[in-house]
Amino acid sequence: MLSYPPSLSLAHLPTPLHEAPNVADLLGPGQRLWVKRDDETGCTTSGNKLRKLEFYAAEAMAQGADVLLTAGSALSNHCRTTAIVARQLGMEVALLLEGPERPELDGNFLLMALVGASVRTVPEDSTYSAMDELQDMAEKLRAEGRKPYIVPPAGTAELGVVAYAKAVEELLGQCEESGLRPDALTVTVGSCSTYAGMVLGAAVWSGSPEPPPVIGFSISGETSRATAKTRRLIDETAAYLGLVPCVAEGNIRILDQYRGEGYGKADPSVYAFIHDVAQRTGLILDPVYTGKALAGTLAEMRSGCLQDAREVVFVHTGGVFGLYQKRDGFDLAWQAI
Ligand SMILES: Cc1ncc(COP(=O)(O)O)c(C=O)c1O
């Protein structure tokens, strides 16, 4: 059905799929929530970005690269994962990061510093082209005799989309094995490639003319922009793989009403939700990505576009280290005994 480009084996696959415990009172009658644990692709390499890097790193190795370059926000799980993968493969790593020149070495930053990533920073909210900056960094490295490979920012290009089409193949295989027929899949939408891959994968792998709906929860952009970007990514990836167009317009369904004030900004209800979910289920969410997406999933299951869905699978894309950078948002204390 779909033959994948070469990839490395970096993630611990298949990631588990299990029912979320103790959430019945957060759901509508007769509904069940399942969680696909892509937060468990690895330990320090946890999350969705590792699946994408399996493809990009394979291409880098095939090209004889000795330095991985990539870009991300101040809360970038992608940069942390790329930095660690580069070291696992014996390469150097150079990052373009948005944020302060000398950030506190905590969360993702701590791990990037620990593996010795070289970093160029650009001020947050400044106008710049990440690709131009990365090309400039690559040029300088080439002048020093190095062989840089640029992983697209956020891992977002055809190979990143392919990675999540493949993840859906894995997920639907697990569902079939356990007799689960999901009525919908849900996931966080940031730079859109995880979501685009899931929509493409559901169309290709569900074996049905009506694939299970994949609902994306935007944590930054508006629905219209995220939808247009997803459409473009799906079309480019389908062309790259030589597929006939297989994703209808109506299959791209992104909601933006759970993103709050936008990227990296979460109101107290998101922190309270993360706290509640952690205590009920042991699932660890984060306030930038998965906290907003799971809150949206449950709200839509109770009284929204998922209220008729009985079995819903939430793809947990990781992000635990971002939690440390956002610790001030929590109202926590030891429960003294
Ligand atoms: C934990 C986590 N979840 C979800 C996403 C969103 O993935 P994508 O950028 O492919 O939309 C990201 C991206 O940075 C992430 O770090």
The ligand as a Gaussian input file, in Angstrom:
#p B3LYP/6-31G(d) Opt

LIG

0 1
 C        5.148000      17.300000      22.804000
 C        4.713000      17.753000      21.460000
 N        3.495000      17.422000      21.040000
 C        3.034000      17.818000      19.833000
 C        3.806000      18.600000      19.001000
 C        3.227000      19.033000      17.697000
 O        3.748000      18.309000      16.632000
 P        3.794000      18.950000      15.206000
 O        4.799000      20.072000      15.250000
 O        4.182000      17.869000      14.300000
 O        2.426000      19.497000      14.922000
 C        5.100000      18.972000      19.389000
 C        5.918000      19.821000      18.518000
 O        6.818000      20.490000      18.905000
 C        5.576000      18.528000      20.654000
 O        6.802000      18.860000      21.083000

